[in-house]
């Protein structure tokens, strides 16, 4: 039986992609089942992202990883965050701090390029374990009050913008989740919640696109097995539904509560990264 071998140079994973004729009805049924796992995650993530500014990547990344495996899971997480970020940007563009978006995304290119190189020479499990541990350490500092600040202008912290922007790019290209770095940055600078939540949407959109571009340039997804096109239609539909549901909630939930939710989500993303790293090392 003919077999096509597709090496995915991301996180050290090597995947086998069977020809379309060999996937047959079972593959199609598996993709239908996958829709029921992924789409609810996209809906919940979009609602949380509309309220707190983050959520889609943190919620979707584990669901995609379980359904599609590590390499394709992260790749499609990047696709989803790019789509959701674009649609949410269309709704919130008036509130976006475009100057801050430009600074964060230009800084993120540093981490994106480094991440695209690092994933070729470093086992993905080790990288995920290290990144997750660093994020959790940062969360401990913030929850203990060490990083809290009064509302301020984040543009005054140029060094912090470069550092956390680069960290976000690195996290996004390697694990599909930039939120931990962005949440910690918002806490350190005391960024006003409304503006932060809006500005994160074009940031996540841009990071998703640049991560995909870096992976294609490095040949990391050249032969990746893509799921049914209906998945992309479903993702767009769930994002629109989540936007409709999350908009009224965003007006009712206080900024302090939204920030707490964002911190919890960032911690959850770090735990997922650590678990994925440990399972990869032990497996």
Buried (B, 14 or more C-beta within 10 A) or exposed (E): EEEEEBBBBBBBBEBEBBEEEEBEEEBEEEBEEBBEEBBEBBBBBBBBBBBBBBBBBBBBBBBBBEBBBBBBBBBBBBBBBBBBBBBBBEBBEEBBBEEBBEBBBBBBBBBBBBBBEBBEEBBBBBBBBBBBBBBBEBBEBBBEEEBEEEEEEBEEBEEBBBBBBBBBBBBBBBBBBBBBBBBBBBBBBBBBBBBBBBBBBBBBBBBBBBBBBBBBEBEBBEEBBBBBEEBBEBBBBBBBBBBEBBBEEBEEBEBEEBBEBBBBBBBBBBBBBBBBBBEBEEE
